[in-house]
């Protein structure tokens, strides 16, 4: 039992847990019950079970790819060799059952949302459906799980039907998250190309990916400001600053100055994205509590300044990497690790002569010759 509990801890993605928790709390705040901590805890149990189920499905399906993209990552137990498939499967099934049982303690639509979310999440990762390998479908489906499920669980924890403003706010969160999830593929491009996973980045290249991400950021931000209850000038200005920061970071990412620089920029963009969700949540909580205008403005500005400061530090220094994992990700030894991860990949990596020049992802390794597109 203890080893499996430790495995769940290793599987947990702290940044994703925080983000889904923000979506859940935003749903409660949109429904006017942001101060009910017990209700929030019940909703978070559902969301945590759903997340662990989704992670287990994804790790089982992408174990071979993760051994190439993330060798030694402790958050990928199968790739790191610290867990077996049967353990991951048992944890995933148990977490899914926990999510369903916990959802029954809320209004009945929460159970429907949870069940559909579990089904879509399994279809996203597992064969024969495996939506994650179907190009542009993947960045459209994954946000539907990671945004809609926690947000709607938050809504249905309070009442049994959504309102027009609730759905418009969900649409804004969803579109904005698409702009962020597209960037995940920069980290995984080597393994995705090697194993024939045709992501949006592999199909269309760096510049189109950044351009589409920028469009989603702009559209999502506008929809959020239009949908949120009791919008203020301060909220509009705060979101405009976040959007400007995200667009500047995306412009730098489109230039392609190496994989390490990409990692720094994408981590900074993720912080800005969480800042947008946090600003919406703070706005709803403060207006629900009827804070005075001056105190409200000071709090919103302080939160924004803190988020932008963290993003600036991340863009310069990058995310913290454990020493053991850092050595396993040494670019000078990556070729040998590819061969160790997949016995079919022996010898030096060769560029694909048929790859269009405008679709090449600068700053990332070339395709492996002989690999199916």
Protein Blocks (a to p, Z undefined) as FASTA:
>chain_A
ZZmmmmmmmmpcfklmmmmmmmmmmmmmmnopamlmklmmmmmmmmmmmmmmmmmmmmmm
mmmmmmmmmgoiaklmmlnopacfklmmmmmmmmmmmmmmmmmmmcfklmmmmmmmmmmm
mmmmmcfklmmlnojmmmmmmmmmmmmmmmmmmmmmmmccdcfklmmmmmmmmmmmmmmm
mmmmmmmmmmmmmnopacfklmnojmlmmmmmmmmmmmmmmmmmmmpghiafklmmmmmm
mmmmmmmmmmmmmnonajklmmmmmmmmmmmmmmmmmmmmmmmmmmmnopafklmmmmmm
mmmmmmmmmmmmmmmnopaddfklmmmmgmklmmmmmmmmpmklgcjddddfkbcfklpc
ghiacddehiaZZ
